[in-house]
Amino acid sequence: MDCEVKRPRVVAFEVTRRCKMKCVHCRAAADADFENDLSTQDCKKIIKAVGDYGRCVFIFTGGEPFEREDLFELIDYANSCGHVVSVATCGYDFDDEKARRLKSAQVVTLSFSIDSDDAQVHDDFRRTEGAYARTLKAIETAKSAGLKFQINSVVTKLNFDNLTAIAKLAEDLGAYCFNPFMLVPAGRGKEISHIAI
């Protein structure tokens, strides 16, 4: 029986497990002190292998991808392999310089996460005081640089009834897309499987 293999249209590459936040759901179980990320060359091998198989939307994610000093080198390499590049960031250290460099590197979109329209609920879920405010600031920085962005939300029993308000917030902020994702019980997410839908 013939079976056509469909090439992926979107690939999310978790390029680091380093992150200053301690989000309760993090499937990477990321932390600030992780020291065993792949080397630049190993990352490039993966980027090229994916590109040789089929060019796609290639999302750099983590952890927090900006924790990698070579992120822009990897973005440039992904572009050279024919990928359409996107970056998923927590936004905690996002600034005008990073936004300018992303725009210059032809990154087509960013994604930011907002899990509630209530700052405290979001901060509690991300286990980081001030996370909501920093995300909103990062979004304004991205908009000022002319970067397209989307809002992602992890859907759980805690915010299921709040999705309409989060979607409205995403629209008001100027997001081109709102993506609700179901909680994946992996990494730290295993510890909160009881709130999965």
Contacts in CASP RR format, 6 or more apart in sequence:
PFRMAT RR
TARGET T0000
AUTHOR 0000-0000-0000
METHOD contacts of the structure
MODEL  1
MDCEVKRPRVVAFEVTRRCKMKCVHCRAAADADFENDLSTQDCKKIIKAV
GDYGRCVFIFTGGEPFEREDLFELIDYANSCGHVVSVATCGYDFDDEKAR
RLKSAQVVTLSFSIDSDDAQVHDDFRRTEGAYARTLKAIETAKSAGLKFQ
INSVVTKLNFDNLTAIAKLAEDLGAYCFNPFMLVPAGRGKEISHIAI
7 53 0 8 1.000
7 54 0 8 1.000
7 56 0 8 1.000
8 50 0 8 1.000
8 54 0 8 1.000
8 56 0 8 1.000
9 56 0 8 1.000
9 57 0 8 1.000
10 56 0 8 1.000
10 57 0 8 1.000
10 59 0 8 1.000
11 50 0 8 1.000
11 56 0 8 1.000
11 57 0 8 1.000
11 58 0 8 1.000
11 59 0 8 1.000
12 59 0 8 1.000
12 61 0 8 1.000
12 88 0 8 1.000
13 43 0 8 1.000
13 46 0 8 1.000
13 47 0 8 1.000
13 50 0 8 1.000
13 58 0 8 1.000
13 59 0 8 1.000
13 60 0 8 1.000
13 61 0 8 1.000
14 28 0 8 1.000
14 61 0 8 1.000
14 62 0 8 1.000
14 63 0 8 1.000
15 37 0 8 1.000
15 38 0 8 1.000
15 43 0 8 1.000
15 60 0 8 1.000
15 61 0 8 1.000
15 62 0 8 1.000
15 65 0 8 1.000
15 68 0 8 1.000
15 71 0 8 1.000
15 74 0 8 1.000
16 30 0 8 1.000
16 34 0 8 1.000
16 37 0 8 1.000
16 62 0 8 1.000
16 63 0 8 1.000
16 64 0 8 1.000
16 65 0 8 1.000
16 67 0 8 1.000
16 68 0 8 1.000
17 28 0 8 1.000
17 29 0 8 1.000
17 30 0 8 1.000
17 31 0 8 1.000
17 34 0 8 1.000
17 36 0 8 1.000
17 37 0 8 1.000
17 62 0 8 1.000
17 63 0 8 1.000
18 30 0 8 1.000
18 31 0 8 1.000
18 32 0 8 1.000
18 33 0 8 1.000
18 34 0 8 1.000
18 37 0 8 1.000
18 63 0 8 1.000
18 64 0 8 1.000
18 67 0 8 1.000
18 68 0 8 1.000
19 26 0 8 1.000
19 28 0 8 1.000
19 30 0 8 1.000
19 31 0 8 1.000
19 32 0 8 1.000
19 62 0 8 1.000
19 63 0 8 1.000
19 64 0 8 1.000
19 67 0 8 1.000
19 90 0 8 1.000
20 32 0 8 1.000
20 64 0 8 1.000
20 67 0 8 1.000
20 90 0 8 1.000
20 92 0 8 1.000
20 93 0 8 1.000
20 128 0 8 1.000
21 30 0 8 1.000
21 64 0 8 1.000
21 90 0 8 1.000
21 92 0 8 1.000
21 126 0 8 1.000
21 127 0 8 1.000
21 128 0 8 1.000
21 131 0 8 1.000
22 31 0 8 1.000
22 126 0 8 1.000
22 127 0 8 1.000
22 128 0 8 1.000
22 188 0 8 1.000
23 30 0 8 1.000
23 125 0 8 1.000
23 126 0 8 1.000
23 127 0 8 1.000
23 128 0 8 1.000
23 188 0 8 1.000
24 125 0 8 1.000
24 126 0 8 1.000
24 127 0 8 1.000
24 188 0 8 1.000
24 189 0 8 1.000
24 191 0 8 1.000
24 192 0 8 1.000
25 125 0 8 1.000
25 154 0 8 1.000
25 156 0 8 1.000
25 183 0 8 1.000
25 184 0 8 1.000
25 188 0 8 1.000
25 189 0 8 1.000
25 192 0 8 1.000
26 63 0 8 1.000
26 187 0 8 1.000
26 188 0 8 1.000
26 189 0 8 1.000
27 184 0 8 1.000
27 186 0 8 1.000
27 187 0 8 1.000
27 188 0 8 1.000
27 189 0 8 1.000
28 62 0 8 1.000
28 63 0 8 1.000
28 187 0 8 1.000
29 187 0 8 1.000
29 188 0 8 1.000
30 62 0 8 1.000
30 63 0 8 1.000
30 64 0 8 1.000
37 68 0 8 1.000
38 46 0 8 1.000
40 70 0 8 1.000
40 73 0 8 1.000
40 74 0 8 1.000
43 70 0 8 1.000
43 74 0 8 1.000
44 74 0 8 1.000
44 77 0 8 1.000
47 58 0 8 1.000
47 74 0 8 1.000
47 77 0 8 1.000
47 78 0 8 1.000
47 81 0 8 1.000
47 83 0 8 1.000
48 77 0 8 1.000
48 81 0 8 1.000
50 56 0 8 1.000
50 58 0 8 1.000
50 81 0 8 1.000
50 83 0 8 1.000
51 81 0 8 1.000
51 82 0 8 1.000
51 83 0 8 1.000
55 81 0 8 1.000
55 82 0 8 1.000
55 83 0 8 1.000
55 84 0 8 1.000
56 83 0 8 1.000
56 84 0 8 1.000
57 83 0 8 1.000
57 84 0 8 1.000
57 85 0 8 1.000
57 86 0 8 1.000
57 108 0 8 1.000
58 78 0 8 1.000
58 83 0 8 1.000
58 84 0 8 1.000
58 85 0 8 1.000
58 86 0 8 1.000
59 85 0 8 1.000
59 86 0 8 1.000
59 87 0 8 1.000
59 88 0 8 1.000
59 111 0 8 1.000
60 71 0 8 1.000
60 74 0 8 1.000
60 75 0 8 1.000
60 78 0 8 1.000
60 85 0 8 1.000
60 86 0 8 1.000
60 87 0 8 1.000
60 88 0 8 1.000
61 87 0 8 1.000
61 88 0 8 1.000
62 88 0 8 1.000
63 90 0 8 1.000
64 89 0 8 1.000
64 90 0 8 1.000
64 91 0 8 1.000
64 92 0 8 1.000
64 93 0 8 1.000
65 71 0 8 1.000
65 87 0 8 1.000
65 88 0 8 1.000
65 89 0 8 1.000
66 89 0 8 1.000
66 91 0 8 1.000
66 93 0 8 1.000
66 94 0 8 1.000
66 98 0 8 1.000
68 74 0 8 1.000
71 87 0 8 1.000
72 101 0 8 1.000
72 105 0 8 1.000
75 85 0 8 1.000
75 87 0 8 1.000
75 102 0 8 1.000
75 105 0 8 1.000
75 107 0 8 1.000
76 105 0 8 1.000
78 85 0 8 1.000
79 85 0 8 1.000
79 105 0 8 1.000
79 106 0 8 1.000
84 108 0 8 1.000
85 105 0 8 1.000
85 106 0 8 1.000
85 107 0 8 1.000
85 108 0 8 1.000
86 107 0 8 1.000
86 108 0 8 1.000
86 109 0 8 1.000
86 110 0 8 1.000
86 111 0 8 1.000
87 102 0 8 1.000
87 107 0 8 1.000
87 110 0 8 1.000
87 111 0 8 1.000
88 110 0 8 1.000
88 111 0 8 1.000
88 152 0 8 1.000
89 110 0 8 1.000
89 111 0 8 1.000
89 112 0 8 1.000
89 138 0 8 1.000
90 112 0 8 1.000
90 113 0 8 1.000
90 126 0 8 1.000
90 131 0 8 1.000
90 135 0 8 1.000
91 112 0 8 1.000
91 134 0 8 1.000
91 135 0 8 1.000
91 138 0 8 1.000
92 128 0 8 1.000
92 131 0 8 1.000
92 134 0 8 1.000
92 138 0 8 1.000
94 134 0 8 1.000
94 137 0 8 1.000
94 138 0 8 1.000
94 141 0 8 1.000
94 142 0 8 1.000
95 141 0 8 1.000
96 141 0 8 1.000
96 144 0 8 1.000
96 145 0 8 1.000
99 141 0 8 1.000
99 142 0 8 1.000
99 144 0 8 1.000
99 145 0 8 1.000
99 147 0 8 1.000
100 145 0 8 1.000
102 110 0 8 1.000
102 145 0 8 1.000
102 147 0 8 1.000
103 145 0 8 1.000
103 146 0 8 1.000
103 147 0 8 1.000
107 147 0 8 1.000
108 148 0 8 1.000
109 147 0 8 1.000
109 148 0 8 1.000
109 149 0 8 1.000
109 150 0 8 1.000
109 176 0 8 1.000
110 142 0 8 1.000
110 147 0 8 1.000
110 148 0 8 1.000
110 149 0 8 1.000
110 150 0 8 1.000
111 149 0 8 1.000
111 150 0 8 1.000
111 151 0 8 1.000
111 152 0 8 1.000
111 179 0 8 1.000
112 135 0 8 1.000
112 138 0 8 1.000
112 139 0 8 1.000
112 142 0 8 1.000
112 149 0 8 1.000
112 150 0 8 1.000
112 151 0 8 1.000
112 152 0 8 1.000
113 126 0 8 1.000
113 135 0 8 1.000
113 151 0 8 1.000
113 152 0 8 1.000
113 153 0 8 1.000
113 154 0 8 1.000
114 122 0 8 1.000
114 132 0 8 1.000
114 135 0 8 1.000
114 151 0 8 1.000
114 152 0 8 1.000
114 153 0 8 1.000
114 166 0 8 1.000
114 169 0 8 1.000
114 170 0 8 1.000
115 121 0 8 1.000
115 122 0 8 1.000
115 125 0 8 1.000
115 126 0 8 1.000
115 153 0 8 1.000
115 154 0 8 1.000
115 159 0 8 1.000
115 166 0 8 1.000
116 122 0 8 1.000
116 125 0 8 1.000
116 132 0 8 1.000
116 159 0 8 1.000
116 162 0 8 1.000
116 166 0 8 1.000
117 162 0 8 1.000
117 165 0 8 1.000
117 166 0 8 1.000
117 168 0 8 1.000
117 169 0 8 1.000
118 162 0 8 1.000
119 130 0 8 1.000
119 132 0 8 1.000
119 133 0 8 1.000
120 132 0 8 1.000
121 158 0 8 1.000
121 159 0 8 1.000
122 131 0 8 1.000
122 132 0 8 1.000
122 135 0 8 1.000
123 129 0 8 1.000
123 130 0 8 1.000
123 131 0 8 1.000
123 132 0 8 1.000
125 154 0 8 1.000
125 158 0 8 1.000
125 159 0 8 1.000
126 132 0 8 1.000
136 173 0 8 1.000
139 149 0 8 1.000
139 173 0 8 1.000
142 149 0 8 1.000
143 149 0 8 1.000
143 174 0 8 1.000
148 176 0 8 1.000
149 174 0 8 1.000
149 175 0 8 1.000
149 176 0 8 1.000
150 170 0 8 1.000
150 175 0 8 1.000
150 176 0 8 1.000
150 177 0 8 1.000
150 178 0 8 1.000
150 179 0 8 1.000
151 166 0 8 1.000
151 169 0 8 1.000
151 170 0 8 1.000
151 173 0 8 1.000
151 175 0 8 1.000
151 177 0 8 1.000
151 178 0 8 1.000
151 179 0 8 1.000
152 179 0 8 1.000
152 180 0 8 1.000
152 181 0 8 1.000
153 159 0 8 1.000
153 163 0 8 1.000
153 166 0 8 1.000
153 178 0 8 1.000
153 179 0 8 1.000
153 180 0 8 1.000
153 181 0 8 1.000
154 181 0 8 1.000
154 182 0 8 1.000
154 183 0 8 1.000
155 163 0 8 1.000
155 180 0 8 1.000
155 181 0 8 1.000
155 182 0 8 1.000
155 183 0 8 1.000
155 197 0 8 1.000
156 183 0 8 1.000
156 192 0 8 1.000
156 195 0 8 1.000
156 196 0 8 1.000
156 197 0 8 1.000
157 195 0 8 1.000
157 196 0 8 1.000
157 197 0 8 1.000
158 195 0 8 1.000
159 166 0 8 1.000
160 197 0 8 1.000
163 180 0 8 1.000
166 178 0 8 1.000
166 180 0 8 1.000
167 178 0 8 1.000
170 178 0 8 1.000
171 178 0 8 1.000
182 196 0 8 1.000
182 197 0 8 1.000
183 189 0 8 1.000
183 192 0 8 1.000
183 193 0 8 1.000
183 195 0 8 1.000
183 196 0 8 1.000
183 197 0 8 1.000
185 192 0 8 1.000
185 193 0 8 1.000
185 196 0 8 1.000
END
